[in-house]
Amino acid sequence: MPESTQALLRGALDMLILKVVALGPSHGYAIAQRLQQISKEFFQVHQGSLSPALHRVEDKRWLQAEWKESETGRQAKFYSLSKKGRRHMNAEVIHWQCLSDAVGLILRAGEES
């Protein structure tokens, strides 16, 4: 996979994580499950991709983390959106919507009769 494609997908995953966490504080497994559920099974993010992404967005201070007891009684790191993360997420959502609209225009080119 070309490096530019990897960077694009990494940026998308960061934004999708922020969007899911904006719905409410969640631990890693719950974030992965929510992404899969909301996307109707399209996004299936494995731990090997999710953990580095969570560390990346936490290092950028887009997420705050706190250890708490999960619904299973085990300790888990719960993530919540920071103010900086909310600003970044809102900007990224606009960017991705514009990108999606532009790609859609190109994909539909020539279909209008």
C-alpha positions as CSV (number, residue, x, y, z in Angstrom):
1,M,0.0,0.0,0.0
2,P,1.5,3.4,-0.9
3,E,2.6,5.6,1.9
4,S,0.1,8.4,0.9
5,T,-2.8,5.8,1.1
6,Q,-1.6,4.7,4.6
7,A,-1.5,8.3,5.8
8,L,-5.0,8.9,4.4
9,L,-6.4,5.8,6.2
10,R,-4.5,6.7,9.4
11,G,-6.0,10.2,9.3
12,A,-9.5,8.7,8.7
13,L,-9.1,6.3,11.7
14,D,-8.0,9.1,14.0
15,M,-11.1,11.2,13.0
16,L,-13.4,8.2,13.3
17,I,-12.1,7.4,16.8
18,L,-12.6,11.0,17.8
19,K,-16.2,11.0,16.4
20,V,-17.0,7.8,18.4
21,V,-15.5,9.1,21.6
22,A,-17.5,12.3,21.2
23,L,-20.6,10.1,21.7
24,G,-19.3,9.3,25.2
25,P,-16.3,8.1,27.1
26,S,-15.2,4.6,25.9
27,H,-12.5,2.1,26.3
28,G,-10.6,0.6,23.3
29,Y,-12.7,-2.5,22.7
30,A,-16.0,-0.5,22.9
31,I,-14.6,2.0,20.4
32,A,-13.8,-0.8,18.0
33,Q,-17.3,-2.3,18.5
34,R,-19.0,1.0,18.0
35,L,-17.1,1.7,14.8
36,Q,-18.1,-1.6,13.4
37,Q,-21.7,-1.2,14.6
38,I,-22.2,2.3,13.2
39,S,-20.5,1.5,9.9
40,K,-22.8,-1.6,9.5
41,E,-19.8,-3.9,9.7
42,F,-17.7,-2.0,7.2
43,F,-15.0,-0.9,9.6
44,Q,-13.5,-3.8,11.6
45,V,-10.6,-2.2,13.4
46,H,-8.2,-4.7,15.0
47,Q,-6.2,-4.1,18.2
48,G,-3.0,-3.9,16.2
49,S,-4.4,-0.8,14.4
50,L,-6.5,0.6,17.2
51,S,-3.9,0.7,20.0
52,P,-1.4,2.8,18.0
53,A,-4.1,5.1,16.8
54,L,-5.4,5.6,20.4
55,H,-1.8,6.3,21.6
56,R,-1.3,8.7,18.7
57,V,-4.4,10.8,19.3
58,E,-3.8,10.7,23.1
59,D,-0.2,12.0,22.5
60,K,-1.6,14.8,20.4
61,R,-3.9,15.7,23.4
62,W,-7.1,15.1,21.4
63,L,-8.2,12.5,23.9
64,Q,-7.9,12.3,27.7
65,A,-7.6,8.9,29.3
66,E,-8.6,7.6,32.7
67,W,-8.3,4.1,34.2
68,K,-11.7,2.9,35.4
69,E,-13.6,-0.4,35.8
70,S,-15.3,-1.6,32.7
71,E,-18.7,-3.3,32.4
72,T,-16.9,-6.7,32.8
73,G,-15.3,-5.6,36.1
74,R,-11.8,-5.3,34.7
75,Q,-9.7,-2.2,34.7
76,A,-9.7,-0.4,31.3
77,K,-8.5,2.9,29.9
78,F,-11.5,5.1,29.1
79,Y,-11.0,7.8,26.6
80,S,-12.9,11.1,26.4
81,L,-12.6,14.0,23.9
82,S,-10.6,17.0,25.0
83,K,-11.5,20.6,23.9
84,K,-8.5,20.4,21.5
85,G,-9.8,17.1,20.2
86,R,-13.3,18.5,19.6
87,R,-11.9,21.4,17.6
88,H,-9.7,19.0,15.5
89,M,-12.5,16.6,15.0
90,N,-14.9,19.3,13.8
91,A,-12.3,20.6,11.3
92,E,-11.6,17.0,10.1
93,V,-15.3,16.3,9.7
94,I,-15.6,19.3,7.4
95,H,-12.5,18.2,5.5
96,W,-13.7,14.6,5.0
97,Q,-17.2,15.8,3.9
98,C,-15.6,18.0,1.3
99,L,-13.3,15.2,0.1
100,S,-16.2,12.8,0.0
101,D,-18.4,15.2,-2.0
102,A,-15.5,15.8,-4.5
103,V,-14.9,12.1,-5.0
104,G,-18.6,11.6,-5.4
105,L,-18.7,14.2,-8.2
106,I,-15.9,12.5,-10.0
107,L,-17.4,9.0,-9.6
108,R,-20.7,10.3,-11.0
109,A,-19.1,12.2,-13.9
110,G,-20.7,11.3,-17.2
111,E,-23.7,9.6,-15.6
112,E,-26.0,12.5,-16.0
113,S,-28.0,12.3,-19.2
